[in-house]
Amino acid sequence: MDAVDFEIIHELQADGRLTNQDLADRIRLSPSPCLRRVRRLEESGLISGYTATVDQVAFGLPITVFVRIRLERHTAEAVNVFEEHIGLIDHIQDCYLMAGSSDYLLRVVIESLEAYEALVRTRIHAIPGIASIESSFAFGSVKQSRVYPRPGVPARPKGGRAGR
């Protein structure tokens, strides 16, 4: 990947509905080579698809819960059973395998506290091998981004100060 590929990815992450002409204009490339590069990025699997970003609250799922799960055992079978069950629960948007005191961190979106209680009681508690479940409710969102930073670029300029 070169700098132009990074620009293409950045622009498409920010707006996946860009036409090839608009994308080419933004990255200062003619349309044909731009389209070839996009197709190459798609074929390589670096761009794995396109999606619509939907407002979670307007959609009817105003509550975000971060759930820390600790398993009783860490055998291959216990892990597989847990991960298979988690994959079947649509309200679980993300599931991360963690280092530290929790084995997994889940991000759940749901319509109400009552619905979350029902989800825990009927779906999550039903998964064999869970030692503990700890839930934290998000009050709001300060930042959500779907645009990755460019690898190798410092988080802030050298000598710069945060908050400028």
C-alpha positions in Angstrom: 0.0 0.0 0.0 1.2 3.5 -0.8 0.0 7.0 0.2 -2.7 7.0 -2.5 -4.1 3.7 -1.2 -4.3 5.2 2.3 -6.1 8.3 1.0 -8.6 6.1 -0.9 -9.3 4.1 2.2 -9.6 7.2 4.4 -12.1 8.8 2.0 -14.2 5.7 1.6 -14.3 5.1 5.3 -15.6 8.7 5.8 -18.1 8.3 2.9 -18.6 5.0 1.3 -21.1 6.4 -1.2 -18.6 8.5 -3.0 -18.8 8.1 -6.7 -15.5 7.1 -8.4 -15.3 10.6 -10.0 -15.7 12.3 -6.6 -13.2 9.9 -5.0 -10.7 10.6 -7.8 -11.2 14.3 -7.4 -10.6 14.2 -3.7 -7.3 12.2 -4.0 -6.2 14.1 -7.1 -6.1 11.1 -9.4 -7.9 10.4 -12.7 -11.0 8.2 -12.6 -9.6 5.1 -14.3 -6.5 4.6 -12.1 -8.6 5.4 -9.1 -11.1 2.7 -9.9 -8.3 0.2 -10.6 -6.9 0.9 -7.2 -10.3 0.6 -5.4 -10.9 -2.8 -7.2 -7.4 -4.0 -6.2 -8.0 -3.0 -2.6 -11.4 -4.9 -2.7 -9.9 -8.0 -4.3 -7.1 -8.1 -1.8 -9.6 -8.1 1.1 -8.4 -4.8 2.5 -11.7 -3.3 1.7 -14.1 -6.0 2.8 -17.5 -4.3 2.1 -19.6 -1.2 2.4 -22.3 -0.4 4.9 -24.7 2.4 6.0 -24.1 4.0 9.4 -27.4 4.1 11.2 -28.3 6.3 14.1 -28.6 3.9 17.0 -31.1 6.0 19.0 -33.3 6.8 16.1 -33.3 3.1 15.1 -34.8 2.3 18.5 -31.8 0.9 20.4 -30.8 3.8 22.7 -29.0 1.8 25.3 -25.3 0.7 25.0 -24.0 -1.8 27.5 -20.4 -2.9 27.9 -20.4 -6.4 29.3 -17.3 -8.1 30.8 -17.4 -11.9 30.9 -15.1 -14.2 32.7 -15.3 -18.0 32.0 -15.0 -20.7 34.5 -12.6 -22.7 32.4 -10.4 -21.8 29.4 -10.5 -25.1 27.6 -10.9 -25.1 23.8 -14.4 -26.6 24.2 -15.5 -24.0 26.7 -14.2 -21.2 24.6 -15.8 -22.6 21.4 -19.2 -23.1 23.1 -19.1 -19.5 24.5 -18.1 -17.9 21.2 -20.7 -19.9 19.2 -23.5 -18.8 21.5 -22.3 -15.1 21.4 -22.3 -15.2 17.6 -26.1 -16.0 17.6 -27.1 -13.0 19.7 -27.9 -10.1 17.4 -27.9 -7.5 20.2 -24.2 -8.2 20.7 -22.5 -5.9 18.2 -18.9 -6.6 19.2 -17.1 -9.3 21.1 -13.5 -8.9 22.0 -11.2 -11.5 23.5 -9.4 -9.7 26.3 -6.2 -9.9 28.4 -6.6 -9.0 32.1 -9.3 -9.8 34.6 -12.1 -10.4 32.0 -11.9 -12.9 29.2 -14.3 -11.1 26.9 -15.7 -7.6 26.4 -19.1 -7.3 24.6 -20.8 -4.2 23.3 -24.6 -4.7 23.4 -27.2 -2.3 22.0 -30.7 -2.7 23.3 -34.0 -0.9 23.5 -34.6 -0.8 27.3 -33.3 -1.9 30.7 -36.0 -4.5 30.8 -35.0 -5.9 27.4 -31.4 -6.0 28.6 -32.4 -7.9 31.8 -34.3 -10.4 29.7 -31.3 -10.8 27.3 -29.0 -11.6 30.3 -31.5 -13.9 32.0 -32.6 -15.8 28.9 -29.6 -15.8 26.5 -26.4 -14.9 28.3 -27.0 -16.8 31.5 -28.0 -19.8 29.4 -24.4 -20.1 27.9 -22.6 -22.8 29.8 -19.2 -22.1 31.5 -19.7 -18.4 32.5 -18.1 -17.6 35.8 -19.2 -13.9 36.0 -21.0 -11.2 34.1 -20.4 -7.5 34.8 -22.3 -4.8 33.0 -21.5 -1.1 32.5 -24.1 1.3 31.0 -22.9 4.1 28.7 -24.4 7.5 29.6 -23.6 8.8 26.2 -21.0 8.8 23.4 -18.1 11.3 23.3 -16.6 9.9 20.1 -17.4 7.2 17.6 -15.2 6.8 14.5 -15.2 4.3 11.7 -12.2 5.9 10.1 -8.9 4.3 11.1 -5.8 6.4 11.7 -3.0 5.9 9.3 -0.5 3.4 10.7 2.9 4.9 11.6 1.6 8.4 11.9 2.1 9.8 15.5 -1.1 10.4 17.4 -0.1 14.0 17.7 2.7 16.1 16.3 6.1 16.0 18.1 6.3 18.8 20.5 2.6 19.5 20.1 0.2 19.8 23.0 -3.1 18.1 23.4 -6.1 20.3 23.4 -4.9 22.8 20.8 
